[in-house]
Amino acid sequence: MLIPEIEHAVIRRQVQRDNVSRHSKRRRAELKFDNLGFVFLFETNLVNL
């Protein structure tokens, strides 16, 4: 049901999340913030559809 582009973006985010343990704590915090921002945009897009 998801748009292929969004599915691909979600998969990329999951891969980034899996790689988080390889980064420093600072980098991990940046990734968390990025993921939260993406979730917010994704939910907004669903509402707008």
C-alpha positions as CSV (number, residue, x, y, z in Angstrom):
1,M,0.0,0.0,0.0
2,L,2.9,2.3,0.6
3,I,4.4,4.4,-2.2
4,P,7.5,2.6,-3.5
5,E,9.6,5.7,-2.9
6,I,8.5,5.9,0.7
7,E,9.1,2.2,1.2
8,H,12.6,2.6,-0.1
9,A,13.2,5.5,2.2
10,V,11.9,3.5,5.2
11,I,14.2,0.6,4.3
12,R,17.2,3.0,4.0
13,R,16.3,4.4,7.5
14,Q,16.2,0.8,8.9
15,V,19.7,0.1,7.5
16,Q,21.0,3.4,9.0
17,R,19.5,2.4,12.4
18,D,21.2,-1.0,12.2
19,N,24.5,0.8,11.5
20,V,24.1,3.2,14.4
21,S,26.1,1.0,16.8
22,R,29.2,1.6,14.7
23,H,29.0,5.4,15.2
24,S,29.9,7.6,18.1
25,K,27.3,8.7,20.6
26,R,27.1,12.1,19.0
27,R,26.5,10.5,15.6
28,R,23.9,8.2,17.1
29,A,22.0,11.3,18.5
30,E,22.0,12.9,15.1
31,L,20.6,9.7,13.5
32,K,17.8,9.5,16.2
33,F,16.9,13.2,15.5
34,D,16.8,12.5,11.8
35,N,14.7,9.4,12.2
36,L,12.2,11.3,14.4
37,G,12.0,14.1,11.9
38,F,11.4,11.6,9.1
39,V,8.6,9.9,11.1
40,F,7.0,13.3,11.6
41,L,7.1,14.1,7.9
42,F,5.9,10.6,7.0
43,E,2.9,10.9,9.3
44,T,2.1,14.4,7.9
45,N,2.2,12.9,4.4
46,L,-0.3,10.2,5.3
47,V,-2.6,12.8,6.7
48,N,-2.4,14.9,3.6
49,L,-3.1,12.0,1.3
